[in-house]
Amino acid sequence: MIQDLGLSVLQQACEQLHQWQQLPQYQSLHMSVNLSAKQLFYQELVSKIDDILEKVGLIRFI
């Protein structure tokens, strides 16, 4: 359940970032996200994050 909640919050944050980036003064805005230790052990974390970024239209920076 915590995984689903965390991914939902991440998706909402990404959607908001994408909206802000549509404004000229925020086009270069970036976001960092803190993850819990439990989330880091989630085997599908990277693929889920990639899915969210693709769905929202953001580019991943590592």
Contacts in CASP RR format, 6 or more apart in sequence:
PFRMAT RR
TARGET T0000
AUTHOR 0000-0000-0000
METHOD contacts of the structure
MODEL  1
MIQDLGLSVLQQACEQLHQWQQLPQYQSLHMSVNLSAKQLFYQELVSKID
DILEKVGLIRFI
2 36 0 8 1.000
2 38 0 8 1.000
2 39 0 8 1.000
3 38 0 8 1.000
3 39 0 8 1.000
3 42 0 8 1.000
6 39 0 8 1.000
7 48 0 8 1.000
7 52 0 8 1.000
10 33 0 8 1.000
10 49 0 8 1.000
10 52 0 8 1.000
11 52 0 8 1.000
11 55 0 8 1.000
11 56 0 8 1.000
13 31 0 8 1.000
13 33 0 8 1.000
14 31 0 8 1.000
14 52 0 8 1.000
14 53 0 8 1.000
14 56 0 8 1.000
14 58 0 8 1.000
15 56 0 8 1.000
17 29 0 8 1.000
17 31 0 8 1.000
17 56 0 8 1.000
17 58 0 8 1.000
18 56 0 8 1.000
18 57 0 8 1.000
18 58 0 8 1.000
20 26 0 8 1.000
20 29 0 8 1.000
21 27 0 8 1.000
21 29 0 8 1.000
21 58 0 8 1.000
30 61 0 8 1.000
35 45 0 8 1.000
39 45 0 8 1.000
42 48 0 8 1.000
49 60 0 8 1.000
50 60 0 8 1.000
53 59 0 8 1.000
53 60 0 8 1.000
END
